[in-house]
Amino acid sequence: MSFNLLKGKRGIIFGALNPDSIAWKVAERAFEEGATVTLTNTPVALRMGETKKLAEKLNTEVIGADATNVEDLNNLFTQSMEVLGGKIDFVLHSIGMSPNVRKERHYSDLDYNYLDKTLDVSAVSFHKVLQTARKLDAINEWGSVVALSYVAAQRTFYGYNDMADAKALLESIARSFGYIYGRERNVRINTVSQSPTVTTAGSGVKGFDRLLDFAERMSPLGNATADECADYCITLFSDLTKKVTMQNLFNDGGFSNMGMSLRALQQYEKGLHQDCNCGPDPDDHMFD
Ligand SMILES: NC(=O)c1ccc[n+]([C@@H]2O[C@H](COP(=O)([O-])OP(=O)(O)OC[C@H]3O[C@@H](n4cnc5c(N)ncnc54)[C@H](O)[C@@H]3O)[C@@H](O)[C@H]2O)c1
């Protein structure tokens, strides 16, 4: 159902790789709500993924950009303003990648070159996007910028590895830049902390299936889906949330405020009876 919440607004959506991507759903919802958007992703993702199909559906253009490259970002904002016919009203940063996670490096044995890459791609890129937009004065007054985060920024989650540090930095950038951009141009900047969601990036996390199940049992409202995340992002891009800024907002069915739920407890009790003589997980590292 459309409420025309974004009628006449122009947006840039980072990170729509395939139909599972959260950014894909956000782009579709933004279009439904009356916005025009450009889509962007890395050249490799554009070759391997399905971003171009989405662009056809939304009758728009894909502009390749590596979000860690300021020159690419300059080109992205300049071209998007040309294609869309004016300044930008909203931006979605939906980008995450950790070579340490991909190569299964343990958190106590990180490769620091990989860590640099994790932080640059998953967090510093957000600063680069904001700094580029501000220097070009590319975002309209009362514009809205959202980046996607995860509760591992506040609490420790097995297997999330150096992405937890990246998300903590990402949320901090939203606050620090939110102050500057808010004061100067009334642009608001927030992060949405989303439930575990089955996507290409999500599924790369060790033990993801179990994490998904645990979060589902712990959350009174259940896990938020990618579609529900898109709905929430639309409200943040709309004029209904003009004074919401510098926040990390949980879209997680209540998970982040739970300690233990009945459903999780019951599952745990079952495990205690079934697994009474189980040893360590065979694919676990000894220091996990
Ligand atoms: N899936 C989950 O469980 C979950 C939960 C909470 C938050 N998030 C966050 O949501 C966001 C989107 O992830 P997703 O789950 O939709 O997975 P996804 O794999 O569909 O999206 C990740 C995107 O990041 C892009 N990307 C990687 N490096 C890039 C770079 N250098 N420049 C530009 N783009 C780059 C990828 O091409 C891809 O499109 C990420 O920030 C992720 O951490 C995901």
The ligand as a MOL file (V3000), in Angstrom:
LIG
                    3D

  0  0  0     0  0            999 V3000
M  V30 BEGIN CTAB
M  V30 COUNTS 44 48 0 0 0
M  V30 BEGIN ATOM
M  V30 1 N 21.5740 -9.1750 6.9690 0
M  V30 2 C 21.6090 -8.9380 8.2650 0
M  V30 3 O 21.4430 -9.8280 9.1020 0
M  V30 4 C 21.8290 -7.5340 8.7430 0
M  V30 5 C 21.4430 -7.1710 10.0470 0
M  V30 6 C 21.6970 -5.8590 10.4910 0
M  V30 7 C 22.3190 -4.9540 9.6350 0
M  V30 8 N 22.6800 -5.3410 8.3660 0 CHG=1
M  V30 9 C 23.3640 -4.3700 7.5150 0
M  V30 10 O 22.5840 -4.1040 6.3790 0
M  V30 11 C 23.4340 -3.6020 5.3490 0
M  V30 12 C 23.0960 -4.2820 4.0320 0
M  V30 13 O 23.4390 -5.6390 4.0650 0
M  V30 14 P 22.5020 -6.8040 3.5300 0
M  V30 15 O 22.2540 -7.7030 4.6730 0
M  V30 16 O 21.3690 -6.2580 2.7590 0 CHG=-1
M  V30 17 O 23.5050 -7.6200 2.5720 0
M  V30 18 P 23.9210 -7.4330 1.0300 0
M  V30 19 O 25.0770 -8.3610 0.8570 0
M  V30 20 O 22.7610 -7.6320 0.1450 0
M  V30 21 O 24.4110 -5.9030 0.9360 0
M  V30 22 C 25.7080 -5.4810 1.2340 0
M  V30 23 C 26.0930 -4.5360 0.1110 0
M  V30 24 O 27.3190 -3.8470 0.3750 0
M  V30 25 C 27.8940 -3.6200 -0.9080 0
M  V30 26 N 29.2980 -3.2180 -0.7970 0
M  V30 27 C 30.3380 -3.9540 -0.3140 0
M  V30 28 N 31.4820 -3.2430 -0.4230 0
M  V30 29 C 31.1440 -2.0470 -0.9610 0
M  V30 30 C 31.8830 -0.8780 -1.3160 0
M  V30 31 N 33.2140 -0.8060 -1.1390 0
M  V30 32 N 31.2230 0.1630 -1.8730 0
M  V30 33 C 29.8780 0.1160 -2.0830 0
M  V30 34 N 29.1300 -0.9540 -1.7580 0
M  V30 35 C 29.7570 -2.0140 -1.2120 0
M  V30 36 C 27.7200 -4.9830 -1.5750 0
M  V30 37 O 27.9960 -4.9680 -2.9620 0
M  V30 38 C 26.2820 -5.2660 -1.2250 0
M  V30 39 O 25.4120 -4.7270 -2.1920 0
M  V30 40 C 24.8710 -3.8040 5.8370 0
M  V30 41 O 25.3420 -2.6100 6.4200 0
M  V30 42 C 24.6860 -4.8590 6.9140 0
M  V30 43 O 25.7370 -4.8700 7.8580 0
M  V30 44 C 22.4380 -6.5960 7.9020 0
M  V30 END ATOM
M  V30 BEGIN BOND
M  V30 1 1 1 2
M  V30 2 2 2 3
M  V30 3 1 2 4
M  V30 4 1 4 5
M  V30 5 2 4 44
M  V30 6 2 5 6
M  V30 7 1 6 7
M  V30 8 2 7 8
M  V30 9 1 8 9
M  V30 10 1 8 44
M  V30 11 1 9 10
M  V30 12 1 9 42
M  V30 13 1 10 11
M  V30 14 1 11 12
M  V30 15 1 11 40
M  V30 16 1 12 13
M  V30 17 1 13 14
M  V30 18 2 14 15
M  V30 19 1 14 16
M  V30 20 1 14 17
M  V30 21 1 17 18
M  V30 22 2 18 19
M  V30 23 1 18 20
M  V30 24 1 18 21
M  V30 25 1 21 22
M  V30 26 1 22 23
M  V30 27 1 23 24
M  V30 28 1 23 38
M  V30 29 1 24 25
M  V30 30 1 25 26
M  V30 31 1 25 36
M  V30 32 1 26 27
M  V30 33 1 26 35
M  V30 34 2 27 28
M  V30 35 1 28 29
M  V30 36 1 29 30
M  V30 37 2 29 35
M  V30 38 1 30 31
M  V30 39 2 30 32
M  V30 40 1 32 33
M  V30 41 2 33 34
M  V30 42 1 34 35
M  V30 43 1 36 37
M  V30 44 1 36 38
M  V30 45 1 38 39
M  V30 46 1 40 41
M  V30 47 1 40 42
M  V30 48 1 42 43
M  V30 END BOND
M  V30 END CTAB
M  END
